[in-house]
Every structure is written in structure tokens, then in C-alpha cells.
Amino acid sequence: MYRHPLFISWSLLLVVVATLHILALEFYLYWVYSWFDTMMHFLGGLFVGLSTLWFFFTSGYVQLNQRVRNVILVAGVSIVLVGIGWEIFEIVAGVPREDNFIIDTVVDLTMDALGAAVAVFMFIKLYWMNNKKEYET
């Protein structure tokens, strides 16, 4: 289970996201480079997508019918919950809001969804296609 390529990809992505976030806080990258937050939302969406897909379809913890429709549904619901939850967390935590707060939130949620969509694509093309016997499409 922990040697599965999806888990390894997920683990490496976790290290990348955590490292970038720590560097961003240390060197004020979120404030110096306006695109950095957007990139981190994309990577966060990719991370959440890969995490939930690994958990629901390859970890063995959940026995979910392995169909493409379910893959899209699991990734979609998870990214909506986590993405909106993160935006609420930013408000509650007192992260300063800019004048373009609504546009920034829409861009953040869009990048979250795009990252999750890439996770779905990766999961289907890279992992299912290599293990057709294990999964129904």
C-alpha cells in the first residue's frame, strides 16, 4: 500500500508543498510575488486530489466502487470542501483581505479545482492504465 506509485507521488508532493510554504512564509513570497499564492493553490488542489484518490481507491481503507465517475466525484467533493474550508479559515484567522477579495477567492478556488482535475487525470491515465486488471473503467 505505501509502495504504490500514487502514495509515493503524494508523499513527494507533500514535501514540495510544505517546503515551498515554509520558504514563502520565511521570505514573504506570498506578498512579494502575486502569482505565488495562485501556484500554491494549484499544488494544494493537486495534493488534496491525490490524497483523496489514494485514500478512497488504493489504500485499502475504503471499499468504493472503482469507476471513473466515482473518481471524479470523490476528487470534486473533496476539493470543494477543502477549498471552501480553506477560504473560511483565512477569514477566521484574520488573513488580511485585499480590495479584490472576491476575485482572489474565485481564482483560488479555480486553481484548487484545476489542481484536483490534474490529479484525476494523473490517477486515471498513469495509475489505472498501468493496472487495468485492478480497476474497472
GIDACOR-V795541 format. One record per pair of residues at least 24 apart in sequence whose ideal C-beta (glycine too) atoms are under 6 Angstrom apart, sorted by the first residue. I is the first residue (numbers start at 0). J is the second residue. If there is no record, write none. Layout:
# GIDACOR-V795541
i=(I;I)
j=(J;J)
This chain:
# GIDACOR-V795541
i=(0;0;3;5;5;5;6;9;9;9;12;16;16;37;40;40;40;41;41;41;44;44;44;44;45;45;45;47;47;47;48;48;48;49;51;52;65;65;66;67;70;71;74;74;74;78;78;78;82;82)
j=(58;59;57;53;57;126;53;49;50;53;46;42;46;110;107;110;111;110;113;114;78;111;114;115;114;117;118;77;78;81;74;115;118;118;77;122;134;135;135;136;119;119;115;118;119;111;112;115;108;111)
